[in-house]
Amino acid sequence: METVVTDDGETLYLPGDGDRGSKGPFLVAYGSQELERRYGWFCGHCDSVDTAMDPMGRIQCNGCGNLRKATEWDAAHE
């Protein structure tokens, strides 16, 4: 399992599961080695945890613009 350290000095654990983005993978990041506390998403393209997810499941990295398409779709959101 890979680990990364945030700018705040917090160690995050990346077990390898994730989703494909437009520029690179998004990996699930956990705040504990036991994988009990989910932290958020890690951008595999620019190695950043500065990501955001909207209610439709779209993930975007605020650093490099890596984007995962929405997992939910509703015509009302068009």
BELDAJO-V700482 format. One line per field, one symbol per residue. ss: DSSP state (A for helix, B for strand, O for the rest). phi: phi as a letter, one per 30 degrees, with the letter a starting at -180 (. if undefined). Layout:
# BELDAJO-V700482
ss=???
phi=???
This chain:
# BELDAJO-V700482
ss=OBBBBOOOOOBBBBOOOBBBOOOOBBBBBBOOOOOOOBBBBBBOOOOBOOBBBOOOOOBBBOOOOOBBOOOOOOAAAO
phi=.dbbcdddiddcccdjdabdcdcldccdcccbddiccdclccdddchbcdbbbcddjdcbdddciebcddcbbbeddd
